[in-house]
Amino acid sequence: MTNNKQTVKKIWLPLIFATAISSGALMAESEVTPLSLPPPLPAPVAEVATPAGDERFTALLATLARDFPSYSTARVLVVDATAQTLILVENGQAVNEWVISTATSGLGSVKGSQQTPLGVHRVAQKLGDGAPLGAIFKARQNTGRIAQILTGADERSTADNVTTRILWLDGLEPGVNKGGEVDSYERYIYIHGTDEEGRLGNPASHGCIRMRNADVIDLFNRVNEDTLVVITRKREG
């Protein structure tokens, strides 16, 4: 008779093995019908498999925990400027990934360079909550106008519009992205929506990190102020 504990224990097994166990249980039950069965036993905690952390981010998260102990690493944003993606890492796992655009002029932190800064930042302010998709912001204020969203790769907007939501970044590394001529906050470096969605996946901004409008709403709703944001040349790991 099939051990009842085996039929209820929740462990991660290859599908073919799980199917074989299930088939064997049905065959055994068809041959011998027990008068009664004991109640299911709970699986021992030590035997319940849990997902391992994403090894790509293990070293990064350890470094953040060591160097920025006052900030949580339970939820971290990683901007991969090479792959042009933004990754949401929760409890060591990559749980979502969005296509983005960093700066056409490349990576750098100097004021006036129109480049995207590298290094560790935090979300200093979240702006635009409740604004309609495509709302155009000027100086972080909703203008009340709605942008025409361009989805063609060759389509260009008449302005460098900031749309839908804004996550204003503040650098945390003095001399790299904090203070003097390399201050990300003073440079108004945002994660924001864009009306040039067709250009996403390639560098296209003037320093900020652009996202699809629906995606930046999703991100906005998932993270809080003080969430750590790491802008890197390549994905960790």
Secondary structure as GFF3:
##gff-version 3
##sequence-region A 1 237
A	DSSP	alpha_helix	4	8	.	.	.	ID=ss1
A	DSSP	alpha_helix	15	31	.	.	.	ID=ss2
A	DSSP	three_ten_helix	45	47	.	.	.	ID=ss3
A	DSSP	three_ten_helix	55	57	.	.	.	ID=ss4
A	DSSP	alpha_helix	58	67	.	.	.	ID=ss5
A	DSSP	beta_strand	75	80	.	.	.	ID=ss6
A	DSSP	beta_strand	85	90	.	.	.	ID=ss7
A	DSSP	beta_strand	93	101	.	.	.	ID=ss8
A	DSSP	beta_strand	119	127	.	.	.	ID=ss9
A	DSSP	beta_strand	135	138	.	.	.	ID=ss10
A	DSSP	beta_strand	141	146	.	.	.	ID=ss11
A	DSSP	beta_strand	162	171	.	.	.	ID=ss12
A	DSSP	three_ten_helix	180	182	.	.	.	ID=ss13
A	DSSP	beta_strand	190	193	.	.	.	ID=ss14
A	DSSP	three_ten_helix	197	199	.	.	.	ID=ss15
A	DSSP	beta_strand	209	211	.	.	.	ID=ss16
A	DSSP	alpha_helix	213	222	.	.	.	ID=ss17
A	DSSP	beta_strand	228	232	.	.	.	ID=ss18
###
